[in-house]
Amino acid sequence: MALKPSPRPTVINQPFLRGCNRDELWLQRCVQPACRKFVFYPRACCPHCGAGALTWEQATGRGQVVSFSQVFRPQHESFFPEAPYYFIVVRLDEGPLFFSRLHDQELPVETKLIGRQVRAVFVQHTPEQRLPLFELS
């Protein structure tokens, strides 16, 4: 079986990846007083105001499902044994959208996911890296 695709550690995303390995969700936040918005995915400058100064803050790991899709046929063979699964878009309590998966929950077809509260759980993605998935609160 193929290895799972994994994030490539960079100077910019290392605080996020290290936090995941400690079961903590870390987000960047703009330091400009007029902005102060949280940012995800990790980047070099604020996408809201263009400021070049971002800091890292621990997030709650909580949010609300705003969209989802049930995946029956993954695009990468390493995920075949895990299908079907729910790919979800979470609006974190801090504001940013976070794309992830619903963790190990089989749900009846009629289950309504939009608007449901979720919380981050950290799973071993590769031997070196844990990553956040979400479960219903």
C-alpha positions in Angstrom: 0.0 0.0 0.0 1.1 3.5 -0.7 2.2 6.0 2.0 -0.2 8.7 2.8 0.5 12.1 1.4 1.8 14.3 4.2 2.4 18.0 4.8 5.9 19.2 4.1 7.4 21.0 7.1 8.5 24.5 6.4 9.7 27.4 8.5 6.1 28.8 8.2 4.1 25.7 9.2 6.3 24.1 11.8 4.5 25.7 14.8 1.3 24.2 13.5 2.8 20.7 12.9 4.6 20.7 16.3 1.3 21.6 18.0 -0.5 18.8 16.3 2.1 16.3 17.7 1.2 17.7 21.2 -2.6 17.4 20.5 -2.9 21.1 20.3 -4.3 23.2 17.4 -2.3 26.4 16.8 -3.3 29.2 14.4 -1.6 32.3 13.2 -3.1 35.6 14.2 -2.5 39.1 12.7 -0.8 41.4 15.1 -2.2 44.6 13.5 -4.5 46.2 16.1 -7.1 47.1 13.4 -7.2 43.5 12.2 -6.3 40.8 14.8 -7.9 38.1 12.7 -7.0 34.4 12.9 -5.5 32.8 9.8 -5.4 29.3 8.5 -3.6 27.8 6.6 -0.1 29.0 7.8 1.4 31.7 5.6 3.8 34.6 5.6 1.3 37.5 5.8 -2.2 38.3 6.8 -4.7 37.6 3.9 -7.2 40.0 5.5 -5.2 43.2 5.8 -1.8 42.4 4.1 0.3 42.9 7.2 3.5 40.9 7.4 3.4 40.2 11.1 1.6 37.1 12.3 1.9 35.4 15.7 0.9 31.9 16.9 -1.9 31.3 19.4 -3.4 28.1 20.6 -7.0 27.6 19.3 -9.9 25.9 21.1 -10.1 23.2 18.4 -13.9 23.7 18.3 -16.1 24.8 15.4 -19.2 24.2 13.3 -19.6 22.1 10.1 -20.4 24.4 7.2 -20.1 21.9 4.4 -19.3 18.2 3.8 -19.0 15.5 1.3 -19.1 11.7 1.8 -16.1 10.2 0.0 -16.6 6.7 -1.3 -13.7 6.6 -3.8 -10.6 8.5 -2.5 -8.2 10.0 -5.0 -5.2 8.4 -3.3 -4.9 4.7 -2.8 -3.6 5.0 0.8 -7.1 6.2 1.8 -9.0 3.3 0.2 -9.2 1.2 3.4 -10.7 4.2 5.2 -13.5 4.9 2.8 -16.3 5.8 3.0 -15.6 8.8 5.2 -16.8 12.4 5.5 -14.7 15.3 4.3 -15.8 18.3 6.2 -15.3 22.1 6.2 -15.3 23.5 9.7 -15.7 27.2 10.6 -13.4 27.3 13.7 -14.7 29.3 16.7 -11.7 31.6 16.0 -13.0 32.3 12.4 -11.0 30.5 9.8 -12.3 27.7 7.7 -10.5 24.4 8.3 -10.7 21.4 5.8 -10.5 18.0 7.4 -12.3 14.8 8.0 -14.9 13.5 10.5 -13.1 11.0 12.6 -14.3 7.4 12.7 -17.9 8.1 12.9 -20.4 6.1 10.9 -23.6 8.1 10.6 -27.0 7.2 9.3 -27.7 8.6 5.8 -30.3 11.1 7.2 -27.9 12.7 9.6 -27.7 16.4 9.2 -24.1 17.6 9.5 -24.4 21.3 8.5 -24.4 23.4 11.6 -23.3 20.6 13.9 -20.6 21.4 16.6 -17.3 19.6 16.3 -14.0 19.4 18.2 -10.5 18.5 17.0 -9.0 15.1 17.8 -5.5 14.3 16.8 -4.6 11.1 15.0 -1.4 9.5 13.9 -1.2 10.3 10.2 2.4 9.0 9.7 4.9 7.7 12.2 6.3 11.2 12.6 3.2 13.3 12.4 -0.2 13.6 14.1 -2.9 15.7 12.3 -6.3 17.1 13.4 -9.6 15.4 12.4 -12.9 16.4 14.0 -15.6 14.5 15.9 -19.1 15.6 16.7 -19.4 17.4 20.0 
